[in-house]
Amino acid sequence: MRTSNMQSIQRSNYSNIYHLLYDNDKLSKQDIADQLNLSLPTVSSNLQKLTERHLIIKSGQLKSLIGRRATAYAIDPNVSLSVGVEIFRNYATIAVLNLRNEVLDIHTTNLPFANDDQYAQALSQQLLAFLRTKGFSLTQISGVGIGIQGLISNDGTTILYGKILDCTGMKTDNFGQYLPFPVTFYHDADCVAVAEYANQPTDGIFLSISEHIGTAIIINGKVFKSPSGRSGTMEHITLNSTDGPICYCGRRGCIETYCSVSSLLQANEDLGTFFADLHHHDKQIEQRFETYLNYLSEAIYNLHMFVDLPIVIAGELTKYLSEANITALKHRLGKLSVFPETPGYLKRGTVVDHAVAIGAAIPATQELLQNI
């Protein structure tokens, strides 16, 4: 029993030293000893083990006003990498992240989606070719996360419902047979929420507005999940179930049909040209955007009534929304509210590009860090 307790303490010291370094840019032995209340021999022994396992590196010397400058230690963020993939109808994007969730490289391939083995093989081959071309070792990869428009089983292995891409029933085994590392599916809106949280930690409802709308809830730093996989699908709350626009789900008047990018744009438009025309005060565009903001404020207010948490507007739209647009939304929300409101519950996201791919990569890193 005594031996077991000693091993547990040693393991705890090893882990605590690594995570202290992870949370800081660089530290000396004495810094580590002081902050963790450990002896210098204990710190030295664990630093040696971490160095031998390539988890940390010596990173120059720290400045000192007196005496010799102390050796600085830091984690090696590139010793292990994770891969995130965002799958859409006509293309897929691959992102490689290091242990600090820094994006090392991104690649987009024009590969039309199909729920079959040929697609899984083609995407897997392109992923492997991309890693090799960029000089990443396959042994560095801790896992691959795939963000996709669909409801996912809690174990991340099966798409339970995928109406948009007709991908219901697809399994990670379709990809795993061609890849030498673990593969996990994630709902695309969950990925956006995880990416936003990693960049700016805050619990809340994450309203991901792109071609389609997705929602996710993060509580105590974790995405809220239900056994059915349907938690957070607030995009299918209806604003007008009687004669509203028909949603892809088959019902009428879902938030999706009023607040998605698809609902804002007309044929042959994109967000770049729409907002360029808006800034040039095109009257028709201005009127459409005013109507859109009215619907969006109604949707945000409804979500806030269900879950009294901050609401973060995320996804593709955040690249184009200005502070003036957010202020206009807040003004509308103030008019809608029947209760005293906490100021600033509406926030704008900060991950403006490839949030799905970035968020899909992060869980593999989190799991690895938890095991150090």
N, C-alpha and C positions, 0 to 999 in steps of 0.2 A: 504493500500500500504506500509506504514511504517513497519507494522508487517511482511509483506512478505519479505521486504528487510532485516529485522533483522534475520529472519529465514534462508534466503539465506546466510548471513554472517556467522551465527552460523554453518550451514552445511559446508561451505567452510573451516572454521577453523578446524572443526572435520576431514574433509577429508585431509586437508593439513598436519595436525599433524600426521595422520596415514601414509601418503605417505612419509613424511620426515623420520619417523622411518623405513619405508620399505627400504628406500634408504641408511640407515645407520645400523651399527651393533647394537648400543645402544646409547642412549642420555639421558641427565638429563633434568629436567624441564627448568632449566636456558638455556641449549643449545637450546632447542626448542623455548623458548621465544626470544632468541637473533636472531636465524636464520629466524624466521617467523615474527619478530617484533610484538609480542603479549605480553600482560600483563601476569604475573604469575598466577593471578586468572583465566584468560581465559584458559591458558594451563592446570591448575589443574583440572578445570571443565571437559574439554574434555578428559583428560587422565582418569578420573574416569569413564566417559561414555564408552570409548574404553575398559577399564578393565572389566567393568560390562558385556560387550558384548563378552568378551573373545578374543578380537582381539589383545590385547597387554598384556604383562606381566611385572612384575618387574623382572629385570635381574641383581641382585647383586648391587654393588656400583662401581662408577667410582673412579679412583685413583685421589688423590688430595695431593698437597704438603703442603697445609695449611688448617686448619679447618676441619670440618666434611666432610666425603666423601658423595657425592650426590647419591641418589637412581638412578639407571639406568633403563630406560624403553626400551623395544624392542617389535617387533611384535611377535605373536605366529604363526610361519609358518605352524603349523600342525592343526590349528583350522578348516581349510577347505582343502580338498584334491580334486584332479582331477584324472581321469583315462584315459589313452590312450591305444588303442588297434591297433596293426598292423596285418592285415589279409593277409596271403599268401595261396598258393594252398594247402599245406599240414600241416600247423600249424598256430597258432596265438599267439602273445605275448601281455601280459597285463602289463602296467607300472602304478604305483601309484606315483604321484608327490605332493609335498606340495606347499605352496604359493610362495616359493622361487625357484620353479622349480627343487628342489632337488628330485632325484629318491629315494623313500623310499623302494620300493620292485618291483621285476619283476618276472613274471611267464610265461613260455611258455608251451602251450598245443598242443599235436599232434592231431589236429582236421582237417581233410580234408574239404576244403571249398565246399559248395553247395549253390546255390541260391534258398534256400527254407526255410520254416518256421522251419523245424526240426533243421537245422544248427543254425539259429538265437536263438532258444530256448536252444540248447546245449551250445553254446558259452556264452549266458547270464547266464546260471546256473553255468558254470565253473567260470565266473567272480565273481558272488556273493559268491560262495563257497570260492574262493581265498581271497576275502576281509574279510570274516568272520574268516577264518583260521588264517589270519595274524593279527586279532584283530582290524581291521578298522571298525568304525561305519558307517553304510550306511547313516546316517544323516550328516556325514562329507563330503560326496561326492557332489561336485557342478555340475559335469557333466561328461559324457563319450564322448570322441572323437574317432572315428574309422577311421584310415588311410587305404586306400584301393587303389589298382591299377585300377583306372578308373576316368573318368571325372565326376565332381560332380556339381549339381545344386547350384546356388549361396546361396540358403537358407540352404544348407547342408543336405537336406532331401532325395535326390534321386540320384542314380547313372545313369547319362545320357548315358554313354558309358563305357562298361567294357569288352573289347574283351579278355584280358588276362585271367580273371577268369570267363568269361561268366556270369557277374553279372549285366548286363544292366537292369535297372528297379527296382533294389532292393531299398527298402526304410528304413529309420530309424525306422519307425513304426514296422518293422519286429522284431527289438530288443527292442524298447521302450515298447512293450506290456509286456515284461518280466522283465523290469528294473525300479526301482523307482526314476530314475533321468533322466535329458535330455540327448538325444543321438544325435550326429551330425557326418555326414560323412565329410571326408577331402581327397583330392587327396594326395596320398602317398608322391609325390615329394614336395608338399606344406608343409607337415609335417616335412620333412627333413630340408627344408629351415627355418621354424619357430624354430626348435630345434637348428640349427646352429646360427640363429640370436640371440636367447635368450642367448646362450653361449658366443657369440662374435658379438655384434651388428655391422652390416655393410650392407648397401644396395648393391644389386648385383644380378647376375644370379647364381642360385644354381644348379649345374649339379650333380644330384644324380645318382651315378653309382653303381648299384647292379646287380642282375640277369638281370633286365631290366634297362633302363635309364629313368629318369624323369627329367624335368626341371621346375624351378619356378623362378619368379622374385619378389624381394622385393624392393619397392621404398618408401622412407620416413617411413620405419619401417613396411609397410603393404604389404602383398602378393597382387600382381597385379592380378585382376580378370576381365574377360569380361562377358557380359550377356550370351554368349553361353557356358561358362565353358571351352573353349578351349585355353585360354591364357596360354602361357608358354610351350605349348607342342612342344618344339623345337626339341625334339628327333626324330620327323618325317620330319625334313628338310633332303633332300637327298644329299648324296655325289656322288651317281652314280645311276640315275633313269633308265638307259637303261638296264644294265646287272649286277647290284649289287645284293647282296643277297636279298631274299624275306623276308620282314618284316611281323610281325604278323598282321599289319594293312592292308596287301594286296599289298602294293607297293614295289618297289625295291630300295635298296640302302639307306634306312633311316640311320641316325646316329645311331639309335638303333642297326642296324645290324653290325656296325663296332666298336662300342665303349662300348657296354654293357659287363658285366662280361660273359654273355652267349656267346658272340662273341669271347671272349678271350680264354675261356676254352674249352677243348675237353671232350668227354664223360668220366665219372668217375674221372674227375679232380675237385679239389676245390681250392680256392684261397690260402689256407695255403700251400698245397703241391706245387702249381705252383710257389709261391714266394720262397719257400724253395729250389726248383730246380734252380730257377733263381739265388739265392745267392750262389749256388754251381757251377755256371757257366756252366750249361747244355746248350750246343750250340744251340740245337733246340729250347729250351725254350727262350733263349736270342733272337734268331731271331724272334720268334713269338711276343715277347714283344716289340721289336724294331718296327715291323710292326704295332702293336697296338698303340704305342705312336705316330707314324706318322699319323694314322687316327684320334687319339684323338686330336692331335694338330690342324689338319685341322678343326675338329668340333668346338673346342674352338675358333679358329680364326674366323670362320664364325659367331658364336654367338656374339663375341665381335664386329664384324662389324655391326650387327643389333642393339645392345644395348651397348653403351659405358659405361659399368659399370664393377666393379670388377667381376671376375668369381671365384666361390668357388667350387672346386671339393669336393663333399660330398658323403655320402652313404657308403656302405660296403667296397668299394675299398680303402677308406682313411685309413683303419686299416693296410693296407699293403704297401701303397705308402711311399717311403722314401723321404727325402729332395733331395737326388741325383736324384730321379725320377722326382720331381717337377722342379729341375734345368734343367734336360734334356728336359722337355716339354717347359720350358721358352726359351731354346736355339732354339728349333724348331720354336716356335712362332716368335722369333726375325728374323729368316730367312724368314718366310712367310710374315711378315708385309711389306706393301708398304707405311705406314705412320709412322711418329715418334710416338713411343709408350710411354705411361706413365708406368714407371717401377713398377713392383709388382702388376699388375692388376690380376694376377693369384694367388689364395690362396688355401691352403689345409684345408678342414674342420677339426673340432675338436671333433665332436660327432661320435665316431667310432662304437658304439653298440646301436641297437634298436632306431635309430633316428626317425623312423616313429612313434613308440608308444609314445616316449617322446614328439615329436612335436604335436601329436594328442591330448595330454592332456593339452597343454599350453593354447589354446584359452579359455577354461572354466575358468581357473585361471585369465586370462586377463580380461574377462568380469566381474568376481566377484570384482576384484580390482578397475575397473572403477566405480563400483557402491558404493564404500566405500567413 
